[in-house]
Amino acid sequence: MTETRVLVTGATGTVGSAVVEALADREGVLVRAGVRDVAAARERFGGGSGTGETDERTGESPFSEGIEYVRLDFERPETWGSAFEGIDRLFLVLPPGVPSDRVLDAAAAAVRVGVDHLVYLSVLGVERNPLIPHWRIERGLRALDVTYTFLRASFFMQNFLEVHRRDIIECDEVFVPAGEGKTSFVDARDVGAVGARALLDPGHANRAYDLTGPAALDYYDVARILAAELDRPITYPNPSMLRFARRRRVHGESLGFVLLMLGIYTTARLGLAGRVSDDVARVLDRPPRSFRAFVADYRERFEPGSMAAGDRK
């Protein structure tokens, strides 16, 4: 059997790690995890080195022993050659703060050395928003001599673990300035599973998928589901943008990140984030995970006392 070699960029990120997990046990697939700092990735995720932290929910390393780590930094072209060498398929993400030109240059370099299919993590609604970098990257990837799949994902449920966990644990509230707008939250594990299929199955070539959860929820719905699953009161105070920005700055977040979040929640506030698609179900032959199922899976991480000092964001 001919082996398919896959490079996953952003491999320690929310979706990248889900793609790696979805690919890890596939027969005939060799997975290379592209990371900026190989030693730090091994320390955090284990797998490739046989040591490292375990997943807080399952107690297991999220990466298997067969994963190969390789240094890849879009801002350092000297790392591209060894990362792309021998690779057939590429899962591509835009890291925070990296110019779109760098990502496109790296993709072109990968194609020149033999990559024959690209899967790019984009955002829902990108086709109507030429001001965001994902629009430009999609256009640039189409111009390359390679097949592609675009994963246009909605707001990740995992953001409640990574960005809003402190408010939920310490204040028993979901503190976002989204008004009464609805969002079609998607579980990053489903996005990763779709990404794995798109990397391996040629039937997904030159397609764009809108990846959402099964329903659009407002943040009052989110608070009710959290309260029911966690068995304690959780509220949505519907703060103003100014109150939200002040709290996030007090938590030590940069002005740039706060402005990014304000933009995301303005989209919800304006009613532009609630579109629901059946693309996850069509690709995976099963329904997407619901927000209730997500909370049930990660219930322990929302419990008081579950945050380490370094998690307080």
C-alpha angles and dihedrals in degrees: 000000000000112000121230114219115210128188116201114198118204085027096166093048128099097270099023092060090048090053091050091051092048091051100039098088098037112122114240094017124115113197124206117190113213112210136160094231116031095187093051092048092052091047092051103036107021114193103107092049097034092239137076143089122324128232110272092225104039101027090229134108108265090220124061125230091256097065116112117213119212131177113250125168118170089206091057112058090186087074094055100076099060092040094053098038111122094358121144102181132030130203105203130198133175107236118216112274096011115125115243090235090064093053092048092048090051092048090051090050090051092051091050091058096048113283105147103185135033128198112195126196104224133161135262112266095018092135089066097045116066091170095074122081093238090067091056093045093051090051091048094049091051088058093058122094093250140086118256144190122204119208105202100193130192124222110312119242086216089071086079087063097042106035109016103031095102093056091048095048101038102030103025091231143106102232109194131127097233099124112205094323121132129231129198095222115201128202110241089221088065091048089051091050091051089048091054091051092048091051094053107030116071089204088080094058118131094005134125120212127199104216116201139144122260096269143022113243133188118218092258085061089047092052092048092051092047091049093050095047096041093041095227135091114280119177138192108218093185094223125201119255090253094053090047093049092049093052094048091049090050087054087058101253120150121256090240092056092046091052090049091054091047088055092051094050093044087060089056093043090055092052095249100119103061104084112129122207132188094215094109091054093046094051098040099034090230136079119272116256115270124231089247091056090048093054091046091053093051100031094127092058091059094052121110111263094026095108122093118215091258091055096062101113 
